[in-house]
Amino acid sequence: MGHSFQFNDETAVVKTTKGLVQGYEFDGLKIFKGIPYARAERFMPPVEPEPWDDVFDATNFGAVPMIEDPTRPDNEMLVPHRFWPMSEDCQNLNVWTPGLDSEKRPVMVWIHGGGFTDGSAIEHITYDGDHAASIGNIVFVSVNHRLNILGYSDLSDFGPEYWNSANAGMEDLVMALQWIRDNIGAFGGDPGNVTLFGQSGGGGKIATLMQMPAADGLYHKAVVISGLMTTTRAILPDKSWIPHKAMEVLGITTVEELKKVQYRQLVDAYVKVAGREVMRVFPMKNDYFYGYPTTFPFRPETANVPLITGTVFSESTPFRYFPESTKGSTREQEVQKVVDMIGREAADKVIPVFEKAYPGRPVSHLLWLETFRRSIVKKYTKERAKFGPNTWQYVFDYDFPINHGLVAWHCSDIPFFFHDCELAPYTQGEGSALLEDRMFESILAFMKTGDPATEALPWKPVTETESNTMMLDTAPEVRVNYDDELLPLLDEYVVPKVTEFLSTLKHKNARA
């Protein structure tokens, strides 16, 4: 199959508020990479970039954010990565658009995962917007922003100019959304119809943006994929003492000196005084950020924003352990696997409830079923349902052609949302193409109307009494309150045993 390409002095040139940018054309799309939307000194709020006189070359991805440890190839079968040069000057974004016209297409804004610590706009190979933009006739935008101690260090003790340094990374995202508001119309997009998409930490950032008045009006719908976090992880303890101690280690006394320390040296000092956990930072509740919505009430101002959120079947287990294949196993053998892990008495209590909740699934899969993110999603969506029927939830329940049917893991569903399964080998299983089409059609409906329901995926919004859940699989269906009884049993009898088991493993597929 042939491809079309064009690049000359007239190709894909757009006038932005700061100057002309030039991308290239490929298979009918206009593609722009690395456009700067802000600039910032270390620890300081972002400001607008300086205007430029020449045409900005937007044919190269911009630098990605600095992270604690340089990434290296690992677990590529499950999460295929792309590696790129890092820089503190990372406030840039990428745009894929079918046309530089006045069509006002829906805009999809992708916020990457990796917690508030790691990742980038191009890290996963399926973060590209080619297919979403071309098949859906939408404008796709992906964003880089500051992470970890560069984006979330509390330096408020050192002067009023640092009052919000613990939220600098989120301020970057607000600036990116302001750039989209002011410029996306020139790229064929509708600044009045922006849908935020984020997975894992990216979803957490969307939940955070919804708690920030500064972001109001800059987005209109949201999709949070495996991104709502537990209460204990969402509370940021007072960490204002850490930079004081780090500066002692570095032998310096001012923030101006701290700004000049090499990043790796800075990381070493922070870790020395506070341990590796200091890098697992979160935004800080203050007058700018009203607190994470699973811990603090979400702002009524965002209650009318249509929201989809959900989880995958297993989330984290496959990263640490490939469960034994169920191919050819009898039910008795499956039951024995459960008994070996949690004991006969517990197995007798859990198995019947699991089989009712997940009919047709091998019994041993109950050992790997995700509970903590699923529970917080159910709680959050029911609370949000008090404000009206504009919240939908799902469980991605598809099994992949690894180990004769590997349950869905954290990140495995990303290609389906963007119609990017062609780029990820692990997605090439039975029925995956149809599921991909259905999910993307539903996403397009949501972006256009605020309701994801289609003939193939007849979503129903969550209500205060009905936890309607779209089961995303080859035979999708909406199920009501289906796992209410199961989750507490798993938390009581299964999760402790499985956690103990996984903690003893040094599996070849474990992440370092």
N, C-alpha and C positions, 0 to 999 in steps of 0.2 A: 504494500500500500504506500503510495507516494505522499510526500508532505510538501507544503508550500512554505516559502520563506522569503522575507524581504527586509532589506536594510540599506537605505541610502539617505541622502541629506534631507529627504522629505518624509521619511518613514516615521510614523508614530511619534510625532512631535506635539507636545501639549504645553500650554501656558498655565503655570501654577501661580500662586500668590507670590512666590519668591523667584520665579524665573522659568525659562523653558526647560523641559526635560524631554529626552528622547529615548524611547525603547526600541523594540523591533517587532516585526509581525511574523507569526508562526501559526500555520494552519488556521488562518482566519482570525486569530487573536492578536490583540496588541498587548505586549508584555513589558512591564517596567519593573526594574529591580533596584533596590538600595536607595530609594528617594529619601533624603533627610527631611524629617518632620519637626525636629527639635535639636537642640544642643544643650550641653550642661557641663559645668564644672563638677568635679567629684563631690558628692554629698549635697549638691545644691539643686534647687528646683530647675526644671527644664525651661528654656526660653526658645523663642522662635529662631530658626537658623537665619544667618545673614543672607540677603538676596545675592544672586549671582548674575553676572553679565553674559557669560558664555552659555551655550546649551549644555545642560547637565547630562552626562552619560549614564543613562539608567538601563544599561545592558548587563550590568554585573550585580550580583547579590552584594549587599553591604556587609560590613563586619557584624558578627554575631556577638552576643553579650559575653562578658568574662564569667567563667565559672570556676568553682573551687579547684577541681582536678580536671585537667584536660581529658576529654572523652577519648575512649579507645574502642576499637571493634570488640563487641561483646554482646551476646544474645541477639545477633542480627537476624536469626531465623524468626524471632518473635517481634522484634521492633527494629526494622531496617533503618539505619541512620545515614546521615550525610554530615561530613565534617568540614569545617570552614574556619578561616582565621577569626580570632576574637579581638575585640577592642573595647575600651571603655566608651569610645565614641560610637555607640551602637544604635542611636535613635533613628532608625530607618524603616521603611516599609516597602512592600512589593504589591504590584497591581496587575491583575489579569482582566482584560475587558474585551468583549466582542466588538465594540465600536466606540469611536470617539465622536459621539453625536449627542443629540438631546433626547434620547429615548427614555432616560430616567429608569434604568434597570434597578432591581433590588440589589442591595450591597451586603455581601457576606464578609464579616471581619473576623479573621482567625487569630485567636490568642493562644499561643503555644503552652504546652504542659512542661513539667519539670519542677512542680512546686513553685515557690517564689525564689528558687535557688539555681535551677539548671534549665537547659533547653535553649531553643532558638526558633525563629520563624521558619527555618528550613531544615531543622534537625531530622525529622521523620521524612522519608522519601515521599510519602503521600501527602505532605503539606502543600504541594504545588496546586495551584488553582486552575490548571489547564482544563481539566474535564468539567469541573463545576461551572466554570465560566462559559465554556462552549456549549455543553449539553443543556445547561439551565438558562442560558442567556441572562446571566447575572454578572455583576462585577465582584471579583474576589480580591480581598486585601489581607495580607499577613504582616504582622508587626513584630519588630524587635524592641526590647526595652531593658532597662537596668535590672539586675538580679542580685540576690544574696546581700552581702554587706555593703555593696555599692548602692543598692536600691533601698535598703531597709535598716540602716544604722541610725540609732537614736543619738543624735548629737545635740539635743535641745539644751543641754546644760551649758553649751559653749557660746550661746548667743541667740537672739531672736531670729536671725537669718536661717538658723537650723531647726526652727520649731517643728517642721514637718519632714525632716530628713528621713525619718523612719517610714515614710510613705513615698519617697522619691520615685521608686519604680512605678507606682500607681499613677503618680503625676505624669510620668512619661506617657502612659496609656491614654490619659485624658487629653494630653496634647496631640496624640495620634488621632483620636476621635475628632478633635477640633480641626485638624488638617483635613480629615475626610469630609467634615461638614463644609469646609471652605473650598475644597478642590475636587471632590469626587464627581461633581456635575460635569466637569471638563473631560472626565474619563468615561462618560456615558452612564454614570450612576445617579441614583436618587438619594440626596442627602437627607430626605425625609423618610427613607425606608431602609434603615440600617439594622441588620441582625447580627448580634454578637455570637460567636461560636468559640467555645473553649473546652479543652479536655484536660482532666486532672487538675494540675495547678492553673491551667488556663481557665478552667471552669471556676476554680476558686477566685481567680482574678475578676471574673464576671460578677460573681456574687459580691465581691468587694466593691466593684464599680457601682453596683446597685445601692450600696450604702454610702455613696459619696455624692453630695449635692452638686459638686463641680461637674459630674458626668451627666446630670439630668438633661434630657433633650437631645443628647448626642447619639442615642441608640433608641430603638423602638421595639425590639424583640430580642430574646436571648435563648441560647441552647447551651446548657451546662452538662457536659458529658463526663461522668465519673468524677465530678469536681466538688461536690459538697463534702465538707470535712467534718470530723467529729468535734464535739465541743472542746475537749481537752487540747486538741491540736490548734484550735482556732483562737485560743486566748494567748496573747503575747505577754509573757511576764516582763517585768521591768528589766530592761537590758541596758539602761543608760550608763551603768557602771562599766560595761565592757570596754568601750573606747578609752576610758580613763586608764584602765589597767593595761590595755594594749599599747597605749602611748608610753607608759612606764617601761614596758618591755622594749619598745623601740628607742627609748631614750630621747623622746621629744615631749613638748609641752603644749603645742598649739595645733589647732585644726589645720591651719595653713601648712604646717609641716606634715601633718597626716595626709594631706592631699597629694603630697609629692612622693610618698613612699610607694615603691613598686608593688603592684597588686599581689604577687606571690608572697612577698615579705609581709604585706598587710594581712593576708590570710593566715600566715603562720603565726603572727602575733595574736590575732583574734582567737585562733584555735588554741594557742598555748594557754590563754587565760580563761577560756570558757568551754573548751572542748569542741568536738565536731558539731555538736548540736547547735552551736551559735550560727552555723551556716543555714540551718533549717528555719529561716526567719519568716515572719509574717508581718503584714502591715500592723500599725499600732492605732488603737482607738484614740481619737482626739476630735477636735472640732471639724477636721477635714473628713475623717473616716468614722462612721458611727458604730463600728464594731461588726464583727462577722455575724451574719444573720442566723446561724444555727446556735449562737450563744446569746445574742442580743436581738430584740425585735427588729424585723426588717422594716424599712421606712415605708410608710403608707404611700408616699409619693411614687413608689415603683410598683405598687400592688396591681396597677392596671397594665403593666408590661407583660405581654404574653411570654410564657416561659415553658420550655421543655427541659426536663432533667431526668437522669437515670443512671444505671450501672450495667456492667456486664456480669455474666454468671459467676465468674470466679475472681476477677480482679488480679490478685497478687500471687496466688499459689503457683501457677505454671512457671513464673520467673525463678522460683526456688526449687521446684520439684515437678517433673513430668509425672502425673499420676499414672499408675500402671494401666495399660490398655485393658479395656473391657471387651475387646473383640473375642467372641467365642465363649465368654463367661456365662455360666448359668446364674439364675437368681440366687441359688444357694451359695455359690462362690462369691457373689457380690455381697450378700449378707455377711459372709464370713469376714470379708475385708473390713466391714464396718465394725463387727464384733471385735476383731483383733485390735482396732484402733481405740474404741470407746467402751468396750465391754458389752456383755449380753443384755444387762438390764437397761442400759441407756439405749442400746440399739433397738430394743423392743418398743421403747417409747417414741423414738425419732422416726424410724423407718416408715411406719404407716402414714404418718403425717407428711413426710417427704413425698411418698408415692402419690398421695392425694394432690399435693401442690405441684409436683412435676411428673405427671403420668407419662410412662414410657421411657423415662430416663433410667440408666443403670443406677442401682441403689448406692453404689460406692461414690457417686458424684455428690452425695450429700456432704461428704467429708471436705469438699473443696468449694462449697457454695459460699459466696460472699455475704456477709451480714452487716458489717459496721457502716459501710457507705449506703447500703440498701435501707437500713433502719433510719438513717438521718434523712435520706431522700423522702421516705414515707412521712416522717414527722414534719419536715419542712413543707412539703406539698399540701398536706392537710391544713397546716396553719395558714398557708397562703390562700387556700380555697375559701377561707372565711370572707375574703374580699371579692370573690366572684369566680366564675368558671373559666379562668384563663391560664391554668397550670396543667401540664400533661407530664406523665412519667412513663418510663419504659424499663424493661430488662432485656438486654441483648443476650439471646439464649442460643446462639448458633454454635455448632461444633465444627472445628477445623480439621483438615486432612493432615494432621500431625499425630503420630502415635495412634493411628486408627480412630481418631476422633477426640481431639483435645478440646476441653471446654474453653469458652471465651475468656481471655485474659485482658488485663489493663492495657489499653491502646489498640487492641485487636479490632475494634469496631470503627476506628477512625476512617479507614478507606471507604466504608460504606456510606458515610455521611457526605463525602465529597465526590462520590462516583469515581474513586481512584483505585479500585481493586486491581485493575490492570497492572499497577505498579508494585503490588505486594504479592509475592509468590504464595504466601501462606493462605491467601484468601480463595485460592482456586479449588474450592470444594463443591460438592453437589448442592445445587440450588443457590449458590452464592450470587450468581449474576442476577437472578430474579429478585433476590432479597435486596441487592444493591439498587436495582431499578426502583423497587417499591420504596425503599427508605429515602432515596434522593427525590423521588416524586413527592413524597410527603414533606420533605424539607422545603422544597420549592413552594408547595402550597402554604406552608407556615410562613415563609418569608413574604409571600404575596398577600396573604389574608389574615395572618395571625392565628390560623387554625390548621393543624397538621392532618386532619382527617381526609382520607381519600377512599375510593372504593376498595382498594386492596388493603389499606391500613385504616380501618375505621376507628381512630382514636376517640376516646371520651375523656373530658377533663376530670380531674380529681375533684371530689366534693368533700365536705366535712365528714361524711359517713361512708363514702365509697372511694377506696384507694384504687381507682381504675388504673390498671397497668397494661400497657401495650407490650406483649411478648414478641420481640423481634426475632423471628426464626423463619424457616421455610414454610411453616404453617402458622402465620401470625394470628393472634387473637387478643382481645382485651379481656383481662381477668380481673375480678373484683375481690379485694381483700383476701387474695388467694394464699398469701404466706403469713397472715397475721399470727396464726398458731405456730407456724414452723420456726420463725426467727428466734423467739425466746428459747425454744428447745435447743436450737443449734448453739446459741450463746451459752446455755447452761451445760450442755453435755458434750458438744462436739468441738467448739472453738478452742477451749483450753487444751484438749488432748492433741488436736492438730497443730496448735501453736508450739506445744512442747516437742512434737515430732519434728516439725520443720526447723526448730532452733538447733536440733542436733545434726542437721544435714550439712554436708559440704558438697552439694550437688554440682556436677560439671556445668550446669546451666545457671548457677547462682550468679547474681550480680555482685561484684566486689563492693 
